[in-house]
Amino acid sequence: MSAALDRWNPITPLAVAVAMVVAAFAGPQPWTAALVLAIALAAAYAFGAGGRVLRLAALVALPTFALLVLLAAAFPDAPAAHRRWVPTEAAVMDALAIALRLGAAIASLGVVIAGVPPRRLTRALAARGLPAWAAYLVIASLEAVPDARRGADEVLDAQRCRGVAVGRGTGLRGRLRALPALAGPLVVGLVVESEERALALDARGFDPRARRTALVPIADARGERWLRAAIWLALVVLLGWRLVALVRSFTIAA
């Protein structure tokens, strides 16, 4: 998927994703959020990461929707209007709107996370003035989960070679018994890796206040700059329209 987005400056898909997230939250609900979610999933499938992005969005949206519906059914606003454990149509629509918003946000940002390498994104942001310390935090945050997963797999393989019964077929009690043997080396490995990164930064004379220069500059075509300007302008118009609508609603309510 990254090859499909390598033709673009990483800031451009990031700007599109941010615009989609804002539109999902600021537009009329739940139809705007559903439209944004559909567009994000279509883009993810077009770029080859549809299954991954769909799983991420579903893991957030579906439990949120189910939890909100259960809360609305258990604690109704007007108990006399309907039976307990039977949510109203308004409660279901509200839960659907919230779940779709979260799903749309996860899917929109998931396309960027799955399609743009973190280091390429931070280089592009550094070229736009991102401080060095912020660039390091972005890279470390985006790479933390994959690094932890690789470390967990290495620890799991090492413990299996030592005869520790972990994984499927051991039962819940067996997994709980093997948990210290897995968590201990993993935590120690993450701490040691953090210390190694700090020593590497010191050895390279890392200065968080200095402005970095890229060995391989990332191209930023004029068409993409105009596209991002149009996106930011559309966001300002959308937020202004939303603010005016909120002021009118408060005025009418008063």
JOMOHU-V566005 format. One record per residue. N is the residue number from 1. RES is the residue in three letters. SS is DSSP state (h for helix, s for strand, l for the rest). OMEGA is omega as a letter, one per 30 degrees, with the letter a starting at -180 (999 if undefined). BURIAL is 1 if it has 16 or more other C-alpha atoms within 10 Angstrom, else 0. Layout:
<<N RES SS OMEGA BURIAL> <N RES SS OMEGA BURIAL>>
This chain:
<<1 MET l a 1> <2 SER h l 1> <3 ALA h a 0> <4 ALA h a 0> <5 LEU h a 1> <6 ASP l l 0> <7 ARG l a 0> <8 TRP l l 1> <9 ASN l a 1> <10 PRO h a 1> <11 ILE h a 1> <12 THR h l 1> <13 PRO h l 1> <14 LEU h l 1> <15 ALA h l 1> <16 VAL h l 1> <17 ALA h l 1> <18 VAL h l 1> <19 ALA h l 1> <20 MET h l 1> <21 VAL h l 1> <22 VAL h l 1> <23 ALA h l 1> <24 ALA h a 1> <25 PHE h a 1> <26 ALA h a 1> <27 GLY l l 1> <28 PRO l a 0> <29 GLN l f 1> <30 PRO l a 1> <31 TRP h l 0> <32 THR h l 1> <33 ALA h l 1> <34 ALA h l 1> <35 LEU h l 1> <36 VAL h l 1> <37 LEU h l 1> <38 ALA h l 1> <39 ILE h a 1> <40 ALA h l 1> <41 LEU h l 1> <42 ALA h l 0> <43 ALA h l 1> <44 ALA h l 1> <45 TYR h l 1> <46 ALA h a 0> <47 PHE h l 1> <48 GLY l l 1> <49 ALA l a 1> <50 GLY h a 1> <51 GLY h a 0> <52 ARG h a 1> <53 VAL h l 1> <54 LEU h l 1> <55 ARG h l 0> <56 LEU h a 0> <57 ALA h a 1> <58 ALA h a 1> <59 LEU h l 0> <60 VAL h a 0> <61 ALA h a 1> <62 LEU h l 0> <63 PRO h l 0> <64 THR h l 1> <65 PHE h a 1> <66 ALA h a 0> <67 LEU h a 0> <68 LEU h l 1> <69 VAL h l 1> <70 LEU h l 1> <71 LEU h l 0> <72 ALA h l 1> <73 ALA h a 1> <74 ALA h a 0> <75 PHE l a 0> <76 PRO l l 1> <77 ASP l a 0> <78 ALA l a 0> <79 PRO l a 0> <80 ALA l a 0> <81 ALA l a 0> <82 HIS l a 0> <83 ARG l l 0> <84 ARG l a 0> <85 TRP l l 0> <86 VAL l a 0> <87 PRO l l 1> <88 THR l l 1> <89 GLU h l 0> <90 ALA h l 0> <91 ALA h l 1> <92 VAL h l 1> <93 MET h l 0> <94 ASP h l 1> <95 ALA h l 1> <96 LEU h l 1> <97 ALA h a 1> <98 ILE h a 1> <99 ALA h l 1> <100 LEU h l 1> <101 ARG h a 1> <102 LEU h l 1> <103 GLY h l 1> <104 ALA h l 1> <105 ALA h l 1> <106 ILE h a 1> <107 ALA h a 1> <108 SER h l 1> <109 LEU h l 1> <110 GLY h l 1> <111 VAL h a 1> <112 VAL h a 1> <113 ILE h a 1> <114 ALA h a 1> <115 GLY h a 1> <116 VAL l l 1> <117 PRO l a 1> <118 PRO h a 1> <119 ARG h l 1> <120 ARG h l 1> <121 LEU h a 1> <122 THR h l 1> <123 ARG h l 1> <124 ALA h l 1> <125 LEU h l 1> <126 ALA h l 1> <127 ALA h l 1> <128 ARG l l 0> <129 GLY l l 0> <130 LEU l l 0> <131 PRO l a 1> <132 ALA h a 1> <133 TRP h l 0> <134 ALA h l 0> <135 ALA h l 1> <136 TYR h l 0> <137 LEU h l 0> <138 VAL h a 1> <139 ILE h a 1> <140 ALA h a 1> <141 SER h a 0> <142 LEU h a 0> <143 GLU h a 0> <144 ALA h a 0> <145 VAL h l 0> <146 PRO h l 0> <147 ASP h l 0> <148 ALA h l 0> <149 ARG h l 0> <150 ARG h l 0> <151 GLY h l 1> <152 ALA h l 1> <153 ASP h l 0> <154 GLU h l 0> <155 VAL h a 1> <156 LEU h l 1> <157 ASP h a 0> <158 ALA h l 0> <159 GLN h l 1> <160 ARG h l 0> <161 CYS h l 0> <162 ARG l l 0> <163 GLY l l 0> <164 VAL l a 1> <165 ALA l l 1> <166 VAL l l 1> <167 GLY l a 0> <168 ARG l l 0> <169 GLY l a 0> <170 THR l a 0> <171 GLY h a 0> <172 LEU h a 0> <173 ARG h l 0> <174 GLY h l 0> <175 ARG h l 1> <176 LEU h l 0> <177 ARG h a 0> <178 ALA h a 1> <179 LEU h l 0> <180 PRO h l 0> <181 ALA h l 0> <182 LEU h a 1> <183 ALA h a 0> <184 GLY h l 0> <185 PRO h a 1> <186 LEU h l 1> <187 VAL h l 0> <188 VAL h l 0> <189 GLY h l 1> <190 LEU h l 0> <191 VAL h l 0> <192 VAL h l 0> <193 GLU h l 0> <194 SER h l 0> <195 GLU h l 0> <196 GLU h l 0> <197 ARG h l 0> <198 ALA h l 0> <199 LEU h l 0> <200 ALA h l 0> <201 LEU h l 0> <202 ASP h a 0> <203 ALA h l 0> <204 ARG l l 0> <205 GLY l a 0> <206 PHE l l 0> <207 ASP l a 0> <208 PRO l a 0> <209 ARG l a 0> <210 ALA l l 0> <211 ARG l a 0> <212 ARG l l 1> <213 THR l a 0> <214 ALA l l 0> <215 LEU l l 0> <216 VAL l a 0> <217 PRO l l 0> <218 ILE l a 1> <219 ALA l l 0> <220 ASP l a 0> <221 ALA l a 0> <222 ARG h l 0> <223 GLY h l 0> <224 GLU h l 1> <225 ARG h l 0> <226 TRP h l 0> <227 LEU h l 0> <228 ARG h l 1> <229 ALA h l 0> <230 ALA h l 0> <231 ILE h l 1> <232 TRP h l 1> <233 LEU h l 0> <234 ALA h l 0> <235 LEU h l 1> <236 VAL h l 0> <237 VAL h a 0> <238 LEU h l 1> <239 LEU h l 1> <240 GLY h l 0> <241 TRP h l 0> <242 ARG h l 0> <243 LEU h l 0> <244 VAL h l 0> <245 ALA h l 0> <246 LEU h l 0> <247 VAL h l 0> <248 ARG h a 0> <249 SER h l 0> <250 PHE h l 0> <251 THR h l 0> <252 ILE h l 0> <253 ALA h l 0> <254 ALA l 999 0>>
